[in-house]
Amino acid sequence: MEDLAFNLNLGAKIAIIFGPERSGLENEDIAYANKIITIPTNPEYGSLNLSHAAAIISYEISKLDFKVSGNNNYEFANANE
C-alpha cells in the first residue's frame, strides 16, 4: 500500500480491479496490473465477499498519508484508461 501512496503523491492515476467472487481475476485482467494487492484470509475459507474486499481496500486507502507532496487531489483512472 505504501507504493500506492507514493504513486498518488506523484499525481499518478490508479485503477483498482476486483474479480468475481467465485473465480477471481482472469490472467488477461491481471496482465494489466502493475501491482497486486492481496488480503490475508483464514486458510479454511480463502475468499471474501466482493463488497467486503472493496470495503477493506477502500479503508486502507483512506488511511494512507497523501500529504508528503501536498497533493491531496488524486484521481482514479476511468474504465477507458
KARA-V180872 format. One record per helix or strand of 3 or more residues. SS is the DSSP state (helix for helix, strand for strand). FROM is the first residue (numbers start at 1). TO is the last residue. If there is no record, write none. Layout:
# KARA-V180872
{{SS & FROM & TO} {SS & FROM & TO}}
This chain:
# KARA-V180872
{{helix & 2 & 9} {helix & 27 & 30} {helix & 50 & 63}}
